[in-house]
Amino acid sequence: MPLSDREQTLTQMSGENLPANVKRTSALRRVPPLEVLRYRSEHGGEGDVCAVELPLDTPPITVEEPTGRLMAIAPGDIFLATPGHREATRSVCGSLPAGGLVPGDLYWVLAASGVIGELVGDSPFEEGYVGRVRYLGPVYADHGERLNIRQFAVVPPGGTDRNAPVHLIVGTSGEAGKTTAGIAVLRTLRVRGYATVIALKATGGCSVAEIALYQDFGAAQAFDCIDFGLPGTYPAGREGIGEFFGSALDFCFSLPADAVVIECGGDLFGANVPEFLTCIKARRADMKIILAASDTLGALGAKQRLAEMGLSINLITGPCTDTPSMRERTQALCGIPAINLLRGPDQLTQSNLSGAAALNEGTT
């Protein structure tokens, strides 16, 4: 009797060697090239470097490779990814099952960065990375050590906080313009003569393309959760997340910098953003907060939510400022300067100058 695809896979999973140039996703960008790679038929946990296979009877998918380039995964390809969670507000949601991934079972690619897990909710949009893959097992290096991205996290320099001013960008949802706002803040600081600006994507998932954008616009260094050993800051309420955020902030604040720009992925409730805000408030009570809001109602809700945490918004941007009427309504109802930063800091109109002053106040 012919074996099923799963049975054939299981018979081959006693410990297969992988080529040194095996395709790898961007969640593994800190894992150095290794000459000898071998996977074993074992359960896979969060952050493990794992081998997965796109079955022959499925369409190709597109993922992000460590350089940020979009890479095609063809049916039959074995590639490297990592188990994890994702709780996106406007895209795919999924989780890591209790006990980890089981060799031979099918799971889903949850993010372009190569996060693998059980699918909880599909995206309303067409996502090129979404596809079912067969989990093969965790990868071991040439000396027999099991690989996990935590092993390649940045090493804390052990320095003290240099007290660089912080500009924090938060949003009311995904796709509300947070990265656009962060880039605009970065450009403003660079124009004002800040030579060394550090960028941190503090919460949510990981993306080389996003942090590379900050570097394109002049950030001296840019970091996200991968640099500190997690493929994402999900799920909400996870154990030890406060210590994780504290270590990331301590690292960034110890670097020589004239300013630090921090973007919180997602909204104000998911991806452990509340825990991060508590963590950063303890270190920077005087930080400037820029809110990217989709509409005026969202901006009002965010203002109330942040006020409950003892935080005040300095500037509002996002789609709620796309037209003069929406911008004026948002500014009037919230009592906070509102600017459409999509135009760029070099295109602010005279009526926006009060908002620009709020952005720049305290950074001279």
C-alpha positions as CSV (number, residue, x, y, z in Angstrom):
1,M,0.0,0.0,0.0
2,P,1.5,3.4,-1.0
3,L,2.4,5.7,1.9
4,S,0.6,9.0,2.4
5,D,2.5,12.3,2.1
6,R,2.7,12.5,5.9
7,E,3.9,9.0,6.4
8,Q,6.5,9.5,3.7
9,T,7.7,12.6,5.4
10,L,7.9,10.9,8.8
11,T,10.0,8.1,7.5
12,Q,12.5,10.7,6.2
13,M,12.7,12.7,9.5
14,S,15.2,10.7,11.4
15,G,17.7,13.6,11.1
16,E,18.2,15.0,7.6
17,N,21.1,17.2,6.6
18,L,20.3,20.6,5.1
19,P,22.4,22.4,2.5
20,A,24.2,25.5,3.9
21,N,22.3,27.7,1.4
22,V,18.9,26.4,2.4
23,K,16.3,29.2,2.1
24,R,15.7,31.0,5.3
25,T,13.1,33.6,6.3
26,S,13.9,37.1,7.8
27,A,12.9,36.1,11.4
28,L,16.2,34.2,11.3
29,R,18.3,37.2,10.1
30,R,20.5,37.2,13.2
31,V,21.4,33.5,12.8
32,P,24.8,33.4,11.1
33,P,25.6,31.1,8.1
34,L,26.5,27.6,9.3
35,E,28.2,25.0,7.2
36,V,26.4,22.0,8.8
37,L,22.7,22.1,9.5
38,R,20.6,19.1,10.5
39,Y,17.0,18.8,11.6
40,R,15.6,16.2,13.9
41,S,12.1,14.9,14.4
42,E,11.3,16.8,17.6
43,H,8.6,19.2,18.7
44,G,9.4,22.9,18.0
45,G,9.0,25.8,20.4
46,E,8.9,29.6,20.0
47,G,12.0,31.0,18.4
48,D,13.5,27.7,17.4
49,V,15.2,27.5,14.0
50,C,13.0,25.0,12.3
51,A,12.8,23.2,8.9
52,V,9.5,23.2,7.2
53,E,8.3,22.1,3.8
54,L,5.8,23.6,1.3
55,P,3.9,20.5,0.1
56,L,4.0,19.7,-3.6
57,D,0.2,20.1,-4.0
58,T,0.1,23.7,-2.8
59,P,0.7,26.9,-4.7
60,P,3.9,28.9,-4.2
61,I,4.2,31.5,-1.5
62,T,6.3,34.6,-1.0
63,V,8.2,35.4,2.2
64,E,10.8,37.9,3.3
65,E,14.4,36.8,3.4
66,P,17.0,38.1,5.8
67,T,18.0,40.9,3.5
68,G,14.4,42.1,3.2
69,R,14.0,40.9,-0.3
70,L,10.8,39.0,-1.2
71,M,11.6,35.4,-1.8
72,A,9.5,32.8,-3.6
73,I,9.0,29.4,-1.9
74,A,8.2,26.8,-4.5
75,P,6.2,23.6,-3.9
76,G,8.5,21.0,-2.5
77,D,11.0,23.5,-1.1
78,I,12.3,23.0,2.4
79,F,13.1,26.3,4.1
80,L,13.9,27.6,7.6
81,A,11.3,29.5,9.7
82,T,10.4,29.8,13.4
83,P,7.3,28.9,15.5
84,G,5.5,31.8,17.1
85,H,2.3,33.8,17.7
86,R,0.6,36.6,15.8
87,E,-2.4,38.7,16.8
88,A,-2.6,41.3,14.0
89,T,-5.4,43.9,14.0
90,R,-5.8,43.9,10.2
91,S,-4.1,40.7,9.0
92,V,-3.5,37.0,9.9
93,C,-3.9,35.8,13.5
94,G,-2.4,32.5,14.7
95,S,-0.8,30.9,17.7
96,L,1.7,28.3,18.8
97,P,-0.1,25.2,20.2
98,A,0.6,24.0,23.7
99,G,3.5,21.6,23.6
100,G,4.9,23.2,20.3
101,L,4.8,22.1,16.7
102,V,4.5,18.3,16.0
103,P,6.8,16.8,13.4
104,G,4.9,15.8,10.2
105,D,1.8,18.0,11.0
106,L,0.6,20.9,8.8
107,Y,0.7,24.5,10.1
108,W,0.4,27.9,8.5
109,V,2.8,30.7,7.7
110,L,1.5,33.5,9.8
111,A,3.8,36.3,8.7
112,A,6.1,37.2,5.8
113,S,9.0,37.0,8.3
114,G,8.5,33.3,8.6
115,V,6.5,32.8,11.8
116,I,4.7,29.4,11.8
117,G,1.8,28.2,13.8
118,E,-1.9,27.3,13.9
119,L,-4.2,29.6,12.0
120,V,-6.8,31.3,14.1
121,G,-8.1,33.9,11.7
122,D,-7.2,34.7,8.0
123,S,-6.5,38.1,6.6
124,P,-9.2,40.1,4.8
125,F,-6.5,40.9,2.3
126,E,-4.6,38.9,-0.2
127,E,-1.3,37.9,1.6
128,G,1.3,36.3,-0.5
129,Y,3.0,34.5,2.4
130,V,-0.1,32.7,3.6
131,G,0.2,28.9,3.0
132,R,0.2,25.5,4.7
133,V,3.5,24.0,5.4
134,R,4.6,20.7,6.9
135,Y,6.7,21.0,10.0
136,L,9.8,18.8,9.9
137,G,11.8,19.6,13.0
138,P,14.2,21.9,14.9
139,V,17.6,22.5,13.4
140,Y,20.8,21.6,15.1
141,A,24.3,23.1,14.3
142,D,27.5,21.2,13.6
143,H,28.3,20.8,17.3
144,G,24.9,19.4,18.1
145,E,23.4,22.5,19.7
146,R,19.7,23.1,19.0
147,L,19.4,26.6,17.4
148,N,17.0,29.3,18.7
149,I,17.0,33.0,17.8
150,R,17.5,33.8,21.5
151,Q,21.1,32.6,21.2
152,F,21.8,35.4,18.7
153,A,20.1,38.3,20.4
154,V,22.1,41.5,20.9
155,V,24.4,41.5,23.9
156,P,23.7,44.3,26.4
157,P,26.6,46.7,26.4
158,G,26.3,47.1,30.2
159,G,26.3,50.9,29.9
160,T,24.2,53.4,31.7
161,D,21.2,55.3,30.3
162,R,22.4,58.2,28.3
163,N,19.1,60.0,28.7
164,A,18.5,60.7,25.0
165,P,15.1,62.2,24.4
166,V,12.4,59.8,23.2
167,H,9.7,60.3,20.5
168,L,7.1,57.5,20.9
169,I,4.7,56.7,18.1
170,V,1.5,54.8,18.9
171,G,-1.6,54.1,16.9
172,T,-5.3,53.2,17.0
173,S,-4.9,50.2,14.7
174,G,-2.7,48.6,12.1
175,E,-2.3,50.7,8.9
176,A,-3.0,53.9,10.8
177,G,0.2,55.6,9.6
178,K,2.6,54.8,12.5
179,T,5.6,54.1,10.4
180,T,4.9,57.1,8.2
181,A,4.8,59.2,11.4
182,G,8.0,57.6,12.7
183,I,9.8,58.4,9.5
184,A,8.5,62.0,9.5
185,V,9.8,62.4,13.1
186,L,13.1,60.9,12.2
187,R,13.5,63.3,9.2
188,T,12.6,66.3,11.4
189,L,15.2,65.4,13.9
190,R,17.8,64.8,11.2
191,V,17.0,68.2,9.6
192,R,17.4,69.8,13.0
193,G,20.9,68.5,13.3
194,Y,20.5,65.3,15.3
195,A,23.3,63.2,13.9
196,T,22.7,59.9,15.7
197,V,19.1,58.7,16.1
198,I,18.2,55.2,17.2
199,A,15.0,53.6,16.0
200,L,13.1,50.8,17.8
201,K,10.0,48.9,16.6
202,A,9.1,47.9,20.1
203,T,5.9,45.8,19.8
204,G,4.2,43.6,17.3
205,G,5.9,41.4,14.8
206,C,9.2,41.7,12.9
207,S,10.0,43.0,9.5
208,V,13.4,43.8,7.9
209,A,11.7,46.1,5.4
210,E,10.2,48.2,8.2
211,I,13.4,48.7,10.2
212,A,15.4,49.2,7.0
213,L,13.1,52.1,6.1
214,Y,14.2,53.8,9.3
215,Q,17.8,53.3,8.3
216,D,17.1,54.6,4.8
217,F,16.0,57.9,6.3
218,G,19.0,58.3,8.5
219,A,18.6,56.2,11.7
220,A,22.1,55.2,12.9
221,Q,20.7,51.8,14.1
222,A,17.2,50.2,14.0
223,F,16.0,47.3,16.1
224,D,12.9,45.1,16.5
225,C,11.9,42.1,18.7
226,I,14.1,39.7,16.7
227,D,17.2,41.6,17.9
228,F,16.2,40.8,21.5
229,G,15.2,37.1,21.0
230,L,11.5,36.9,20.2
231,P,9.7,36.6,16.8
232,G,6.9,38.8,18.1
233,T,5.6,40.3,21.3
234,Y,2.4,38.2,21.3
235,P,0.3,36.9,22.9
236,A,-1.2,39.5,25.2
237,G,-0.3,39.0,28.8
238,R,2.6,36.6,28.1
239,E,4.8,35.8,31.0
240,G,8.1,37.8,31.3
241,I,7.2,40.4,28.7
242,G,7.9,43.3,31.1
243,E,11.5,42.0,31.6
244,F,11.8,41.6,27.8
245,F,10.8,45.2,27.1
246,G,13.0,46.5,30.0
247,S,16.0,44.8,28.5
248,A,15.3,46.2,25.0
249,L,14.9,49.7,26.3
250,D,18.0,49.5,28.5
251,F,20.0,48.3,25.5
252,C,18.7,51.2,23.2
253,F,19.1,53.8,25.9
254,S,22.7,52.8,26.6
255,L,23.7,53.5,23.0
256,P,25.3,56.9,22.1
257,A,22.4,58.8,20.6
258,D,21.0,62.3,20.2
259,A,17.4,60.9,20.2
260,V,15.5,57.7,20.1
261,V,12.4,57.1,18.0
262,I,10.1,54.2,19.1
263,E,7.2,52.8,17.2
264,C,4.6,50.6,18.8
265,G,3.1,48.1,16.3
266,G,-0.6,47.4,16.4
267,D,-3.1,49.4,18.6
268,L,-3.1,50.4,22.2
269,F,-4.5,47.1,23.5
270,G,-2.7,44.2,21.7
271,A,0.9,43.0,21.3
272,N,1.4,43.8,25.0
273,V,1.5,47.6,24.2
274,P,0.0,48.5,27.6
275,E,2.9,46.6,29.3
276,F,5.4,48.4,27.1
277,L,3.9,51.8,27.9
278,T,4.2,51.1,31.6
279,C,7.8,50.0,31.1
280,I,8.8,53.1,29.1
281,K,6.9,55.5,31.3
282,A,9.1,54.4,34.2
283,R,12.2,55.4,32.2
284,R,11.0,58.4,30.3
285,A,8.2,60.4,31.9
286,D,8.9,63.4,29.7
287,M,8.8,61.6,26.3
288,K,6.9,63.1,23.3
289,I,4.0,61.0,22.2
290,I,2.7,61.1,18.6
291,L,-0.6,59.3,17.9
292,A,-1.5,57.9,14.4
293,A,-5.3,57.6,14.3
294,S,-7.6,56.4,11.6
295,D,-10.4,58.7,12.6
296,T,-11.4,61.4,15.1
297,L,-13.3,58.9,17.3
298,G,-10.3,56.7,17.5
299,A,-8.1,59.7,18.4
300,L,-10.5,60.6,21.2
301,G,-10.5,57.0,22.6
302,A,-6.7,56.9,22.4
303,K,-6.5,60.2,24.3
304,Q,-8.7,58.8,27.1
305,R,-6.9,55.5,27.2
306,L,-3.4,57.1,27.5
307,A,-4.7,59.6,30.1
308,E,-5.8,56.7,32.2
309,M,-2.1,55.6,32.1
310,G,-0.9,59.1,33.0
311,L,0.3,59.8,29.5
312,S,-0.4,62.8,27.3
313,I,-0.4,63.0,23.5
314,N,1.7,65.8,22.0
315,L,0.7,65.4,18.3
316,I,-2.0,63.6,16.3
317,T,-1.5,62.4,12.7
318,G,-2.7,59.7,10.4
319,P,-5.8,59.3,8.2
320,C,-7.8,61.5,10.7
321,T,-5.8,64.4,9.2
322,D,-6.1,63.5,5.5
323,T,-8.5,66.4,4.7
324,P,-8.6,69.9,6.2
325,S,-12.0,69.3,7.7
326,M,-11.0,66.1,9.4
327,R,-7.8,67.6,10.7
328,E,-9.6,70.6,12.1
329,R,-12.3,68.4,13.7
330,T,-9.7,66.1,15.3
331,Q,-7.7,69.0,16.6
332,A,-10.7,70.8,18.0
333,L,-12.3,67.8,19.7
334,C,-9.1,66.4,21.1
335,G,-7.5,69.8,22.0
336,I,-4.2,68.5,20.6
337,P,-2.2,69.8,17.5
338,A,-3.0,67.6,14.4
339,I,-0.7,67.4,11.4
340,N,-0.8,65.3,8.3
341,L,2.8,64.0,8.4
342,L,2.4,62.1,5.2
343,R,3.3,65.3,3.5
344,G,6.6,65.3,5.2
345,P,8.2,67.7,7.7
346,D,9.5,69.9,4.9
347,Q,5.9,70.5,3.6
348,L,4.2,71.7,6.8
349,T,1.8,74.6,6.1
350,Q,1.7,77.8,8.3
351,S,-1.4,76.5,10.0
352,N,0.5,73.4,11.1
353,L,3.4,75.3,12.8
354,S,1.9,75.0,16.3
355,G,1.9,71.2,15.9
356,A,5.5,71.3,14.6
357,A,6.4,73.2,17.7
358,A,4.8,70.6,19.9
359,L,6.8,67.9,18.1
360,N,10.1,69.7,18.5
361,E,9.6,71.1,21.9
362,G,12.2,69.9,24.3
363,T,14.5,68.5,21.7
364,T,16.9,71.4,21.3
